[in-house]
């Protein structure tokens, strides 16, 4: 089939408009990030773009509306759901370092609950988006693909709704390493404080921890969830620490939740590490400030941001790359031993 036949088969704006039940100008407006479109219409258009598989022509032949001047620095977006806390700041540090090295500007885009972050991004001449702890919906992926904006996901919370470049860490290995450390100290009764029940990386950390216990003979394990919050982690673990067969060691799937374990242990009259050993995950600066300093599984937070930017800037300019062609990078975790773990009593 010749090029003319291929062009006829390619989905058009009219196809999208027909699927969405709206006009071609409205579809065009949504794909330019126009603000005078209702959220319901915008969502219908994005879903229609996804359904028909619409994608614009390559940038070389059809630059996006609002493109920057030829001599302006390239721009990328860092999409996050919040900017508070040292974990988010660590990713931002890595993104900025890699962007500076490549002479690229960074715009921080907050993924607010209204879901309109994609439209805001489309209004800028963005070269791509590093999306951190945000799961784009299928329609959002489709709109970005139609605008030929590549995306790199950093630690996605669930399995992505479309093929995407991804950067994460070896969460399963990290959980296993935490368990092996505690088993090596003679512990036999354990508890884990997970994050959200649905988050991939929390489940992977718990599964890795449980796997090491099974290999070591199937030690007792209680699992609770603190939803990545210090107070909720303390509330979840408190009844277990007061139980008759309380654990002698706790693995928290984040350092912040490990601080919640510290709070619950203090309230229960337990000393760390004499009565209870605690291991966290992340190695944020607060981990070394605890009393005692926290043993933790380190993930290279800043490096994740750097790698994500490098992947983004090297992304091929093609409308719909095959999933097998999209890189996925998992950076290694490592054990950082401090004073919150000790040999089991007796």
Secondary structure as a PSIPRED ss2 file (coil, helix, strand):
# PSIPRED VFORMAT (PSIPRED V4.0)

   1 X C   1.000  0.000  0.000
   2 X C   1.000  0.000  0.000
   3 X H   0.000  1.000  0.000
   4 X H   0.000  1.000  0.000
   5 X H   0.000  1.000  0.000
   6 X H   0.000  1.000  0.000
   7 X H   0.000  1.000  0.000
   8 X H   0.000  1.000  0.000
   9 X H   0.000  1.000  0.000
  10 X C   1.000  0.000  0.000
  11 X C   1.000  0.000  0.000
  12 X C   1.000  0.000  0.000
  13 X H   0.000  1.000  0.000
  14 X H   0.000  1.000  0.000
  15 X H   0.000  1.000  0.000
  16 X H   0.000  1.000  0.000
  17 X H   0.000  1.000  0.000
  18 X H   0.000  1.000  0.000
  19 X H   0.000  1.000  0.000
  20 X H   0.000  1.000  0.000
  21 X C   1.000  0.000  0.000
  22 X C   1.000  0.000  0.000
  23 X C   1.000  0.000  0.000
  24 X H   0.000  1.000  0.000
  25 X H   0.000  1.000  0.000
  26 X H   0.000  1.000  0.000
  27 X H   0.000  1.000  0.000
  28 X H   0.000  1.000  0.000
  29 X H   0.000  1.000  0.000
  30 X H   0.000  1.000  0.000
  31 X H   0.000  1.000  0.000
  32 X C   1.000  0.000  0.000
  33 X C   1.000  0.000  0.000
  34 X C   1.000  0.000  0.000
  35 X C   1.000  0.000  0.000
  36 X C   1.000  0.000  0.000
  37 X C   1.000  0.000  0.000
  38 X C   1.000  0.000  0.000
  39 X H   0.000  1.000  0.000
  40 X H   0.000  1.000  0.000
  41 X H   0.000  1.000  0.000
  42 X H   0.000  1.000  0.000
  43 X H   0.000  1.000  0.000
  44 X H   0.000  1.000  0.000
  45 X H   0.000  1.000  0.000
  46 X H   0.000  1.000  0.000
  47 X H   0.000  1.000  0.000
  48 X H   0.000  1.000  0.000
  49 X H   0.000  1.000  0.000
  50 X H   0.000  1.000  0.000
  51 X H   0.000  1.000  0.000
  52 X H   0.000  1.000  0.000
  53 X C   1.000  0.000  0.000
  54 X C   1.000  0.000  0.000
  55 X C   1.000  0.000  0.000
  56 X C   1.000  0.000  0.000
  57 X C   1.000  0.000  0.000
  58 X C   1.000  0.000  0.000
  59 X C   1.000  0.000  0.000
  60 X C   1.000  0.000  0.000
  61 X C   1.000  0.000  0.000
  62 X C   1.000  0.000  0.000
  63 X C   1.000  0.000  0.000
  64 X C   1.000  0.000  0.000
  65 X C   1.000  0.000  0.000
  66 X C   1.000  0.000  0.000
  67 X C   1.000  0.000  0.000
  68 X C   1.000  0.000  0.000
  69 X C   1.000  0.000  0.000
  70 X C   1.000  0.000  0.000
  71 X C   1.000  0.000  0.000
  72 X C   1.000  0.000  0.000
  73 X C   1.000  0.000  0.000
  74 X E   0.000  0.000  1.000
  75 X E   0.000  0.000  1.000
  76 X E   0.000  0.000  1.000
  77 X E   0.000  0.000  1.000
  78 X E   0.000  0.000  1.000
  79 X E   0.000  0.000  1.000
  80 X E   0.000  0.000  1.000
  81 X C   1.000  0.000  0.000
  82 X C   1.000  0.000  0.000
  83 X C   1.000  0.000  0.000
  84 X C   1.000  0.000  0.000
  85 X C   1.000  0.000  0.000
  86 X H   0.000  1.000  0.000
  87 X H   0.000  1.000  0.000
  88 X H   0.000  1.000  0.000
  89 X H   0.000  1.000  0.000
  90 X H   0.000  1.000  0.000
  91 X H   0.000  1.000  0.000
  92 X H   0.000  1.000  0.000
  93 X H   0.000  1.000  0.000
  94 X H   0.000  1.000  0.000
  95 X H   0.000  1.000  0.000
  96 X H   0.000  1.000  0.000
  97 X H   0.000  1.000  0.000
  98 X H   0.000  1.000  0.000
  99 X H   0.000  1.000  0.000
 100 X H   0.000  1.000  0.000
 101 X H   0.000  1.000  0.000
 102 X C   1.000  0.000  0.000
 103 X C   1.000  0.000  0.000
 104 X E   0.000  0.000  1.000
 105 X E   0.000  0.000  1.000
 106 X E   0.000  0.000  1.000
 107 X E   0.000  0.000  1.000
 108 X E   0.000  0.000  1.000
 109 X E   0.000  0.000  1.000
 110 X E   0.000  0.000  1.000
 111 X C   1.000  0.000  0.000
 112 X C   1.000  0.000  0.000
 113 X C   1.000  0.000  0.000
 114 X C   1.000  0.000  0.000
 115 X C   1.000  0.000  0.000
 116 X C   1.000  0.000  0.000
 117 X H   0.000  1.000  0.000
 118 X H   0.000  1.000  0.000
 119 X H   0.000  1.000  0.000
 120 X H   0.000  1.000  0.000
 121 X H   0.000  1.000  0.000
 122 X H   0.000  1.000  0.000
 123 X C   1.000  0.000  0.000
 124 X C   1.000  0.000  0.000
 125 X C   1.000  0.000  0.000
 126 X C   1.000  0.000  0.000
 127 X C   1.000  0.000  0.000
 128 X E   0.000  0.000  1.000
 129 X E   0.000  0.000  1.000
 130 X E   0.000  0.000  1.000
 131 X E   0.000  0.000  1.000
 132 X E   0.000  0.000  1.000
 133 X C   1.000  0.000  0.000
 134 X C   1.000  0.000  0.000
 135 X C   1.000  0.000  0.000
 136 X C   1.000  0.000  0.000
 137 X C   1.000  0.000  0.000
 138 X H   0.000  1.000  0.000
 139 X H   0.000  1.000  0.000
 140 X H   0.000  1.000  0.000
 141 X H   0.000  1.000  0.000
 142 X H   0.000  1.000  0.000
 143 X H   0.000  1.000  0.000
 144 X H   0.000  1.000  0.000
 145 X H   0.000  1.000  0.000
 146 X H   0.000  1.000  0.000
 147 X C   1.000  0.000  0.000
 148 X C   1.000  0.000  0.000
 149 X C   1.000  0.000  0.000
 150 X E   0.000  0.000  1.000
 151 X E   0.000  0.000  1.000
 152 X E   0.000  0.000  1.000
 153 X E   0.000  0.000  1.000
 154 X E   0.000  0.000  1.000
 155 X C   1.000  0.000  0.000
 156 X C   1.000  0.000  0.000
 157 X C   1.000  0.000  0.000
 158 X C   1.000  0.000  0.000
 159 X C   1.000  0.000  0.000
 160 X C   1.000  0.000  0.000
 161 X C   1.000  0.000  0.000
 162 X C   1.000  0.000  0.000
 163 X C   1.000  0.000  0.000
 164 X C   1.000  0.000  0.000
 165 X E   0.000  0.000  1.000
 166 X E   0.000  0.000  1.000
 167 X E   0.000  0.000  1.000
 168 X E   0.000  0.000  1.000
 169 X E   0.000  0.000  1.000
 170 X C   1.000  0.000  0.000
 171 X H   0.000  1.000  0.000
 172 X H   0.000  1.000  0.000
 173 X H   0.000  1.000  0.000
 174 X H   0.000  1.000  0.000
 175 X H   0.000  1.000  0.000
 176 X H   0.000  1.000  0.000
 177 X H   0.000  1.000  0.000
 178 X H   0.000  1.000  0.000
 179 X H   0.000  1.000  0.000
 180 X H   0.000  1.000  0.000
 181 X H   0.000  1.000  0.000
 182 X H   0.000  1.000  0.000
 183 X H   0.000  1.000  0.000
 184 X H   0.000  1.000  0.000
 185 X C   1.000  0.000  0.000
 186 X C   1.000  0.000  0.000
 187 X C   1.000  0.000  0.000
 188 X C   1.000  0.000  0.000
 189 X E   0.000  0.000  1.000
 190 X E   0.000  0.000  1.000
 191 X E   0.000  0.000  1.000
 192 X E   0.000  0.000  1.000
 193 X E   0.000  0.000  1.000
 194 X E   0.000  0.000  1.000
 195 X C   1.000  0.000  0.000
 196 X C   1.000  0.000  0.000
 197 X C   1.000  0.000  0.000
 198 X C   1.000  0.000  0.000
 199 X C   1.000  0.000  0.000
 200 X H   0.000  1.000  0.000
 201 X H   0.000  1.000  0.000
 202 X H   0.000  1.000  0.000
 203 X H   0.000  1.000  0.000
 204 X H   0.000  1.000  0.000
 205 X H   0.000  1.000  0.000
 206 X H   0.000  1.000  0.000
 207 X H   0.000  1.000  0.000
 208 X H   0.000  1.000  0.000
 209 X H   0.000  1.000  0.000
 210 X H   0.000  1.000  0.000
 211 X H   0.000  1.000  0.000
 212 X H   0.000  1.000  0.000
 213 X H   0.000  1.000  0.000
 214 X H   0.000  1.000  0.000
 215 X H   0.000  1.000  0.000
 216 X C   1.000  0.000  0.000
 217 X C   1.000  0.000  0.000
 218 X C   1.000  0.000  0.000
 219 X C   1.000  0.000  0.000
 220 X E   0.000  0.000  1.000
 221 X E   0.000  0.000  1.000
 222 X E   0.000  0.000  1.000
 223 X E   0.000  0.000  1.000
 224 X E   0.000  0.000  1.000
 225 X E   0.000  0.000  1.000
 226 X C   1.000  0.000  0.000
 227 X C   1.000  0.000  0.000
 228 X C   1.000  0.000  0.000
 229 X C   1.000  0.000  0.000
 230 X H   0.000  1.000  0.000
 231 X H   0.000  1.000  0.000
 232 X H   0.000  1.000  0.000
 233 X H   0.000  1.000  0.000
 234 X H   0.000  1.000  0.000
 235 X H   0.000  1.000  0.000
 236 X H   0.000  1.000  0.000
 237 X H   0.000  1.000  0.000
 238 X H   0.000  1.000  0.000
 239 X H   0.000  1.000  0.000
 240 X H   0.000  1.000  0.000
 241 X H   0.000  1.000  0.000
 242 X C   1.000  0.000  0.000
 243 X C   1.000  0.000  0.000
 244 X C   1.000  0.000  0.000
 245 X C   1.000  0.000  0.000
 246 X C   1.000  0.000  0.000
 247 X C   1.000  0.000  0.000
 248 X C   1.000  0.000  0.000
 249 X E   0.000  0.000  1.000
 250 X E   0.000  0.000  1.000
 251 X E   0.000  0.000  1.000
 252 X E   0.000  0.000  1.000
 253 X C   1.000  0.000  0.000
 254 X C   1.000  0.000  0.000
 255 X H   0.000  1.000  0.000
 256 X H   0.000  1.000  0.000
 257 X H   0.000  1.000  0.000
 258 X H   0.000  1.000  0.000
 259 X H   0.000  1.000  0.000
 260 X H   0.000  1.000  0.000
 261 X H   0.000  1.000  0.000
 262 X H   0.000  1.000  0.000
 263 X H   0.000  1.000  0.000
 264 X H   0.000  1.000  0.000
 265 X H   0.000  1.000  0.000
 266 X H   0.000  1.000  0.000
 267 X H   0.000  1.000  0.000
 268 X C   1.000  0.000  0.000
 269 X C   1.000  0.000  0.000
 270 X C   1.000  0.000  0.000
 271 X C   1.000  0.000  0.000
 272 X C   1.000  0.000  0.000
 273 X C   1.000  0.000  0.000
 274 X C   1.000  0.000  0.000
 275 X C   1.000  0.000  0.000
 276 X C   1.000  0.000  0.000
 277 X E   0.000  0.000  1.000
 278 X E   0.000  0.000  1.000
 279 X E   0.000  0.000  1.000
 280 X E   0.000  0.000  1.000
 281 X E   0.000  0.000  1.000
 282 X E   0.000  0.000  1.000
 283 X C   1.000  0.000  0.000
 284 X C   1.000  0.000  0.000
 285 X H   0.000  1.000  0.000
 286 X H   0.000  1.000  0.000
 287 X H   0.000  1.000  0.000
 288 X H   0.000  1.000  0.000
 289 X H   0.000  1.000  0.000
 290 X C   1.000  0.000  0.000
 291 X C   1.000  0.000  0.000
 292 X C   1.000  0.000  0.000
 293 X C   1.000  0.000  0.000
 294 X C   1.000  0.000  0.000
 295 X E   0.000  0.000  1.000
 296 X E   0.000  0.000  1.000
 297 X E   0.000  0.000  1.000
 298 X E   0.000  0.000  1.000
 299 X C   1.000  0.000  0.000
 300 X C   1.000  0.000  0.000
 301 X H   0.000  1.000  0.000
 302 X H   0.000  1.000  0.000
 303 X H   0.000  1.000  0.000
 304 X H   0.000  1.000  0.000
 305 X H   0.000  1.000  0.000
 306 X H   0.000  1.000  0.000
 307 X H   0.000  1.000  0.000
 308 X H   0.000  1.000  0.000
 309 X H   0.000  1.000  0.000
 310 X H   0.000  1.000  0.000
 311 X H   0.000  1.000  0.000
 312 X H   0.000  1.000  0.000
 313 X H   0.000  1.000  0.000
 314 X C   1.000  0.000  0.000
 315 X C   1.000  0.000  0.000
 316 X C   1.000  0.000  0.000
 317 X C   1.000  0.000  0.000
 318 X C   1.000  0.000  0.000
 319 X C   1.000  0.000  0.000
 320 X C   1.000  0.000  0.000
 321 X C   1.000  0.000  0.000
 322 X C   1.000  0.000  0.000
 323 X H   0.000  1.000  0.000
 324 X H   0.000  1.000  0.000
 325 X H   0.000  1.000  0.000
 326 X C   1.000  0.000  0.000
 327 X C   1.000  0.000  0.000
 328 X E   0.000  0.000  1.000
 329 X E   0.000  0.000  1.000
 330 X E   0.000  0.000  1.000
 331 X E   0.000  0.000  1.000
 332 X C   1.000  0.000  0.000
 333 X C   1.000  0.000  0.000
 334 X E   0.000  0.000  1.000
 335 X E   0.000  0.000  1.000
 336 X E   0.000  0.000  1.000
 337 X C   1.000  0.000  0.000
 338 X C   1.000  0.000  0.000
 339 X C   1.000  0.000  0.000
 340 X C   1.000  0.000  0.000
 341 X C   1.000  0.000  0.000
 342 X C   1.000  0.000  0.000
 343 X C   1.000  0.000  0.000
 344 X C   1.000  0.000  0.000
 345 X C   1.000  0.000  0.000
 346 X C   1.000  0.000  0.000
